[in-house]
Amino acid sequence: EPKIATMMIYLNGKHNTSFAAADKIANKIKQISLETVSSEFILDLVNLKLTVRLNPDLCKKHSITTKDILENLIKQLKGVDIKASGNNISISSSTKDIKKLYKLKEKIRSIYVSGIKNISHVLAVRRENEYMIQTYGSNLKDVIVLDEVNENKTTTNNMYEVLKVLGVEAVRARIVKEIEMILDQEGLNVDIRHIMLVADTMCKSGELKGITRHGITSEKKSVLA
């Protein structure tokens, strides 16, 4: 598993022609917590109620409505009564334990209400004469189904995601590309046939095996091991 999972998301048609268009999709993809789009969390200890005041400008920026937030909170919070009124969301709990109410307040701050899970940072960048989105975090399965995304070119450095979503041949091709990229950055010229041989060996069982003592090195049948 990569220590820093990243994606390079290519966009379709009009979405890749300007920074503003790409940035709009980037904000749609980014995982947004309730705290990000809120201006205040008010704890009413008398009525045992928590009120969340949403920031309309931030909600608009991330293309999210009060209704969307309400639906997400209802899905993720159990045993509480949730209602929306204007830009305010009120959460009432049956518990009379003030410590539990404080814990609930801290919990809902980090609940994600929009975007795609695991993608914590996004950046619209211009490369190859078009705008695309670079991410910190990866979720290939959910990203490639978006209409604005070009699923044929979008990539991730998480090989296990590629294997799970696209299959063993796709992950083999991705390994070759990743190794080529790293060698190019170091100014090393290695014949691609050597790289392809390593990628084939890692994928020949139909699963992805690393070049470690637990992976292909443990297979003593071949000189490659």
C-alpha positions in Angstrom: 0.0 0.0 0.0 1.4 3.5 -0.8 2.3 5.7 2.1 0.9 8.6 0.1 -2.0 7.6 -2.2 -2.5 10.0 -5.0 -4.7 10.2 -8.2 -4.4 12.1 -11.4 -8.0 12.7 -12.6 -8.5 13.6 -16.2 -11.7 15.5 -17.2 -14.0 15.3 -20.1 -14.9 18.1 -22.6 -15.6 21.5 -21.3 -14.4 20.6 -17.8 -10.7 20.5 -18.8 -10.6 23.8 -20.7 -10.2 26.2 -17.8 -9.0 26.4 -14.2 -12.4 27.5 -12.9 -14.2 24.5 -14.5 -11.6 22.0 -13.2 -11.6 23.6 -9.8 -15.4 23.3 -9.6 -15.2 19.5 -10.2 -12.2 19.3 -7.7 -14.4 20.9 -5.0 -17.1 18.4 -5.8 -14.7 15.5 -5.5 -13.0 16.6 -2.3 -14.2 14.9 0.9 -15.9 17.6 2.9 -16.5 17.3 6.7 -19.3 19.1 8.4 -16.8 21.4 10.1 -15.6 22.6 6.7 -18.9 24.1 5.7 -20.1 25.3 9.1 -19.5 28.6 10.9 -20.5 27.6 14.4 -21.5 24.7 16.7 -23.8 25.8 19.5 -24.4 23.5 22.5 -27.6 24.1 24.4 -27.1 22.3 27.8 -30.6 23.3 29.0 -32.5 21.7 26.2 -29.8 19.1 25.5 -29.6 20.2 21.8 -26.8 20.9 19.4 -27.2 23.5 16.6 -25.0 23.6 13.6 -24.9 26.9 11.7 -23.9 26.3 8.1 -21.9 28.8 6.0 -24.0 29.5 2.8 -20.9 30.7 0.8 -18.9 27.6 1.7 -21.8 25.3 0.9 -22.1 27.0 -2.5 -18.4 26.6 -3.1 -18.5 22.9 -2.5 -21.8 22.4 -4.4 -23.7 21.1 -1.4 -27.2 22.0 0.0 -28.7 21.9 3.5 -30.8 19.0 2.3 -27.7 17.0 1.2 -26.1 17.6 4.6 -29.3 16.6 6.4 -29.6 13.3 4.5 -25.9 12.4 5.1 -26.3 13.1 8.9 -29.4 11.0 9.1 -27.6 8.1 7.5 -24.6 8.3 9.8 -26.1 9.3 13.1 -28.3 6.9 15.0 -30.5 7.5 18.1 -30.8 11.3 17.6 -33.4 13.6 16.1 -32.1 15.8 13.3 -34.0 18.7 11.8 -33.1 21.5 9.4 -34.4 25.1 9.3 -32.8 27.6 6.9 -29.0 27.4 7.4 -29.3 25.8 10.8 -29.4 22.1 11.6 -30.5 21.0 15.1 -29.6 17.7 16.6 -31.5 16.6 19.7 -30.4 13.6 21.8 -32.4 11.6 24.3 -29.3 11.3 26.6 -29.1 13.5 29.6 -25.4 12.8 30.0 -23.5 16.1 29.2 -20.2 14.2 28.5 -22.0 12.2 25.8 -23.4 15.4 24.3 -19.9 16.9 24.2 -18.6 13.7 22.5 -21.4 13.9 20.0 -20.4 17.5 19.2 -16.8 16.5 18.5 -18.0 13.5 16.5 -20.2 15.4 14.1 -17.4 17.9 13.3 -15.5 15.2 11.4 -18.5 13.5 9.8 -18.1 13.8 6.0 -21.2 15.2 4.3 -20.0 15.6 0.7 -17.5 14.5 -1.9 -15.7 11.1 -2.3 -14.4 9.2 0.6 -10.6 9.1 1.3 -9.9 12.1 -1.0 -8.8 14.8 1.5 -7.0 17.3 -0.8 -7.5 18.3 -4.4 -5.6 20.6 -6.8 -6.6 21.7 -10.3 -3.4 21.7 -12.5 -2.6 22.3 -16.1 -0.6 19.6 -17.9 -0.4 18.3 -21.5 -2.4 21.4 -22.6 -5.4 20.6 -20.5 -6.6 21.0 -16.9 -6.8 18.0 -14.6 -7.1 17.3 -10.9 -4.3 16.0 -8.7 -5.5 14.5 -5.4 -4.1 13.4 -2.0 -5.9 10.2 -1.2 -7.4 7.7 -3.7 -10.8 6.1 -4.5 -10.6 4.9 -8.1 -13.9 3.0 -8.0 -16.1 6.1 -7.0 -14.1 8.6 -9.1 -14.3 6.9 -12.5 -18.2 6.7 -12.5 -18.5 10.5 -12.4 -19.8 12.0 -15.7 -17.2 14.8 -15.7 -14.3 12.3 -15.4 -12.4 10.6 -18.3 -12.3 7.1 -16.9 -9.9 5.9 -19.7 -7.0 8.1 -18.6 -7.6 8.6 -14.9 -4.9 6.9 -12.8 -3.9 6.1 -9.2 -0.7 4.9 -7.6 -2.6 2.5 -5.4 -2.0 -0.7 -7.2 -4.4 -2.8 -5.2 -7.2 -0.4 -6.2 -6.3 -0.8 -9.9 -6.3 -4.6 -9.4 -9.7 -4.6 -7.7 -11.4 -2.1 -10.1 -9.8 -2.8 -13.5 -8.1 -6.2 -13.2 -4.7 -7.8 -13.3 -3.7 -6.7 -16.9 -4.4 -3.1 -15.9 -2.3 -3.3 -12.8 0.5 -4.9 -14.8 0.5 -1.9 -17.2 0.4 0.5 -14.3 3.4 -1.0 -12.7 5.4 -0.6 -15.9 4.4 3.1 -16.1 5.2 3.8 -12.5 8.7 2.2 -12.7 9.4 4.1 -16.0 8.4 7.4 -14.3 10.6 6.8 -11.3 13.6 5.8 -13.5 13.1 8.8 -15.8 13.1 11.2 -12.7 16.5 9.7 -11.7 17.9 9.9 -15.2 18.3 6.2 -15.5 17.8 4.4 -18.9 16.6 0.8 -18.4 15.4 -1.3 -21.3 11.6 -1.5 -21.0 11.8 -5.3 -21.5 13.4 -5.7 -18.1 10.7 -3.6 -16.5 8.0 -5.6 -18.3 9.6 -8.9 -17.0 9.4 -7.6 -13.4 5.8 -6.5 -13.9 4.9 -9.9 -15.4 6.5 -11.8 -12.5 4.6 -9.7 -10.0 1.2 -10.4 -11.7 1.6 -13.9 -13.2 -0.4 -15.6 -10.5 -3.5 -13.4 -11.2 -2.8 -11.5 -7.9 -0.4 -8.7 -7.1 2.8 -9.8 -5.4 5.5 -7.5 -4.2 9.2 -8.0 -4.7 9.6 -9.0 -1.0 10.3 -12.1 1.0 6.6 -12.6 1.3 6.0 -12.1 -2.4 7.9 -13.3 -5.5 11.2 -13.7 -3.6 9.6 -16.6 -1.6 9.0 -18.5 -4.9 12.3 -20.5 -5.2 11.3 -22.1 -8.6 12.9 -19.3 -10.6 16.2 -17.5 -10.9 14.1 -14.3 -10.8 13.2 -15.0 -7.2 
